């Protein structure tokens, strides 16, 4: 438990910064929405004039951006990117930090198994992503609710945050697995973020080209899209199962490889 508290403390400043950034993202997004609404200018017309490729990159598809819920669906993509990048980098860093900080020898001579060490580290990382998810949820409900008028948005926001949580867990587990496998685990954070961005770009490519739609199973960013979660009837069970399988597989890799790795101290 002391290790768990130590990990929470060491990542507190980072979590605080990410939380502030998420709050500001929601706040500025809804202020922008209010600006369009009060000006009488149709944001749907403005977006409609953009090239299709740009619309795909921005995550705009089949959503009425004149409504608070539709605009939040657009904003959700950027919140999702922030949360998953945080999760991937955290998963890698929390495993690699002992080697990076040259404290591995001190930690592993203590009478505590590697399994317990990894478990405490992952539990601390899990706590961090839960907190960031709750900050995003509360910020969204509060700020979107201020601009939504009579439109009911809380249920949709809760659904998107549930989808975000699945993706946070996927990339947290992926980051930790990458750090456990790589010999130079200090580079795992940047590599994890790079792979994450590649999967996002793949989701954009799928939106632009129907011929590669079957590749949607390779990118988690297609699993819980706002247009499906909010306006398409909720989660698809195949994506929930895929997510759980990926999380379980990455965690298994983390434990297996970290038990056997030679630590660079």
C-alpha positions in Angstrom: 0.0 0.0 0.0 2.9 2.3 0.6 4.0 1.8 -3.0 0.5 2.6 -4.2 0.5 5.9 -2.2 4.0 6.7 -3.5 2.9 6.2 -7.1 -0.2 8.4 -6.6 1.9 11.2 -5.1 4.5 11.0 -7.9 1.8 11.4 -10.6 -0.3 13.9 -8.7 1.1 17.0 -10.4 0.7 15.4 -13.9 -2.9 14.4 -13.1 -3.7 17.9 -11.9 -2.4 19.4 -15.2 -4.3 17.0 -17.3 -7.5 17.6 -15.3 -7.2 21.4 -15.8 -6.6 20.9 -19.5 -9.7 18.7 -19.8 -11.8 21.3 -17.9 -10.5 24.1 -20.1 -11.1 22.1 -23.3 -14.8 21.6 -22.4 -15.2 25.2 -21.2 -13.7 26.7 -24.3 -15.6 24.3 -26.6 -18.9 25.3 -25.1 -18.1 29.0 -25.2 -17.3 28.5 -28.9 -20.7 26.8 -29.3 -22.5 29.6 -27.5 -20.7 32.1 -29.8 -22.0 30.3 -32.9 -25.5 30.0 -31.4 -25.8 33.7 -30.4 -24.4 35.0 -33.8 -27.2 33.4 -35.7 -24.7 31.7 -38.0 -25.4 28.1 -38.8 -22.4 26.0 -37.7 -23.7 23.1 -39.8 -23.4 25.3 -43.0 -19.9 26.4 -42.0 -18.8 22.8 -41.4 -20.5 21.6 -44.6 -18.3 23.8 -46.7 -15.1 22.2 -45.3 -13.4 19.4 -47.3 -14.5 15.9 -46.4 -10.9 15.0 -45.3 -10.9 17.9 -42.8 -14.3 16.9 -41.5 -13.1 13.3 -41.0 -10.0 14.5 -39.1 -12.2 16.7 -36.9 -14.5 13.8 -36.2 -17.6 15.4 -37.7 -20.1 13.0 -39.1 -23.9 12.9 -39.1 -24.2 15.1 -36.0 -26.4 18.2 -35.7 -23.8 20.7 -34.4 -26.5 23.3 -33.8 -27.5 21.3 -30.7 -25.4 21.2 -27.6 -25.4 17.3 -27.7 -24.1 17.4 -31.3 -21.4 19.9 -30.6 -20.4 17.9 -27.5 -20.1 14.9 -29.8 -17.5 16.8 -31.8 -15.8 17.9 -28.6 -15.8 14.3 -27.3 -13.2 13.2 -29.9 -10.6 15.7 -28.6 -11.4 14.8 -25.0 -10.9 11.1 -26.0 -7.6 11.8 -27.6 -6.4 13.7 -24.4 -7.6 10.9 -22.1 -6.1 8.1 -24.1 -2.7 9.8 -24.6 -2.6 10.3 -20.9 -3.5 6.7 -20.2 -0.9 5.3 -22.7 1.9 7.4 -21.5 1.0 6.8 -17.8 0.9 3.0 -18.4 4.3 3.1 -19.9 5.9 5.5 -17.4 4.6 3.8 -14.3 6.3 0.6 -15.3 9.5 2.1 -16.7 10.0 4.8 -14.0 12.2 2.8 -11.7 14.7 2.1 -14.5 14.5 5.7 -15.7 15.0 7.1 -12.2 17.7 4.5 -11.3 15.7 3.3 -8.3 14.9 -0.2 -9.5 17.7 -1.8 -7.5 16.4 -0.2 -4.3 12.9 -1.2 -4.9 13.4 -4.8 -5.9 15.7 -5.8 -3.1 12.8 -5.2 -0.7 10.8 -8.3 0.5 8.0 -7.8 -2.0 7.3 -9.8 -5.2 7.4 -8.3 -8.7 3.8 -9.4 -9.1 2.7 -7.2 -6.2 4.9 -4.3 -7.3 3.3 -4.4 -10.8 -0.1 -4.8 -9.3 0.3 -1.7 -7.0 1.7 0.3 -9.9 -1.2 -0.6 -12.2 -3.7 0.0 -9.4 -2.2 3.5 -9.0 -2.4 4.1 -12.7 -6.0 2.8 -12.8 -6.9 5.3 -10.0 -5.4 8.1 -12.1 -7.5 7.4 -15.2 -10.6 7.0 -13.1 -10.1 10.4 -11.6 -9.4 12.0 -15.0 -12.5 10.3 -16.4 -14.6 11.6 -13.5 -13.2 15.1 -13.9 -14.2 14.9 -17.6 -17.6 13.6 -16.7 -18.4 16.3 -14.1 -16.9 19.1 -16.3 -19.0 17.9 -19.2 -22.3 17.6 -17.3 -21.8 20.9 -15.7 -20.6 23.0 -18.6 -22.7 21.4 -21.4 -25.7 21.6 -19.2 -25.2 25.3 -18.9 -25.6 25.7 -22.7 -28.1 22.9 -23.6 -31.3 24.6 -22.5 -34.1 22.1 -22.3 -32.1 19.4 -24.2 -31.4 16.3 -22.1 -27.7 15.6 -22.4 -26.6 13.9 -19.2 -27.4 10.4 -20.4 -25.4 10.9 -23.6 -22.5 12.3 -21.7 -22.5 9.3 -19.4 -22.5 7.0 -22.3 -19.5 8.7 -24.0 -17.6 8.7 -20.7 -18.2 5.0 -20.4 -16.8 4.5 -23.9 -13.8 6.7 -23.0 -13.1 4.6 -20.0 -12.8 1.5 -22.1 -10.3 3.2 -24.3 -8.4 4.5 -21.4 -8.1 1.0 -20.0 -7.0 -0.3 -23.4 -4.2 2.2 -23.9 -3.2 2.1 -20.2 -2.7 -1.7 -20.5 -1.0 -1.3 -23.9 1.5 1.3 -22.6 2.4 -1.0 -19.6 2.8 -4.0 -21.9 5.1 -2.0 -24.2 7.2 -0.9 -21.3 7.5 -4.4 -20.0 8.5 -5.9 -23.4 11.0 -3.2 -24.5 14.5 -3.5 -23.4 14.8 0.3 -23.4 11.6 0.9 -21.5 12.3 4.6 -21.1 11.2 5.1 -24.7 8.0 3.3 -24.2 5.9 6.4 -23.4 6.7 8.1 -26.7 6.2 4.9 -28.7 2.9 4.2 -27.0 1.7 7.7 -27.9 2.9 7.2 -31.5 1.0 3.9 -31.9 -2.1 5.6 -30.4 -1.9 8.4 -33.0 -1.5 5.8 -35.8 -4.7 4.1 -34.7 -6.5 7.4 -34.7 -5.2 8.2 -38.2 -6.4 4.7 -39.3 -9.9 5.6 -38.0 -9.8 8.8 -40.1 -8.7 6.8 -43.2 -11.7 4.5 -42.6 -14.1 7.4 -42.5 -12.6 8.6 -45.9 -12.6 5.2 -47.6 -15.4 2.7 -47.3 -13.3 0.0 -48.9 -11.2 -0.4 -45.8 -14.1 -0.4 -43.4 -13.3 -3.9 -42.2 -10.1 -2.5 -40.6 -12.3 -0.7 -38.0 -11.7 -3.6 -35.7 -8.0 -2.7 -35.6 -8.5 0.8 -34.2 -10.2 1.3 -30.8 -11.2 4.8 -31.9 -13.9 3.2 -34.0 -15.3 1.2 -31.1 -17.1 4.0 -29.1 -17.7 6.9 -31.5 -20.0 9.6 -30.4 -22.2 9.2 -33.5 -22.9 5.6 -32.5 -22.8 5.8 -28.7 -25.0 8.9 -28.5 -27.2 8.7 -31.6 -26.9 5.1 -32.7 -28.3 3.1 -29.8 -25.3 2.7 -27.4 -22.5 0.2 -27.3 -22.1 -2.7 -29.7 -21.3 -5.9 -27.8 -18.6 -7.0 -30.3 -16.6 -3.9 -29.4 -17.1 -4.3 -25.7 -15.8 -7.9 -26.0 -12.9 -6.9 -28.2 -12.0 -4.2 -25.6 -12.0 -6.6 -22.7 -9.9 -9.2 -24.7 -7.3 -6.5 -25.5 -7.1 -5.2 -22.0 -6.7 -8.8 -20.6 -4.1 -9.7 -23.2 -2.0 -6.5 -22.6 -2.1 -7.0 -18.9 -1.1 -10.6 -19.2 1.9 -9.5 -21.4 2.8 -6.9 -18.8 3.0 -9.4 -15.9 4.7 -12.1 -18.0 7.5 -10.0 -19.5 8.1 -7.9 -16.4 8.7 -11.0 -14.3 11.4 -12.1 -16.7 13.1 -8.9 -17.7 16.6 -7.9 -16.6 16.3 -4.4 -15.0 18.7 -1.7 -16.2 19.7 -0.1 -12.9 
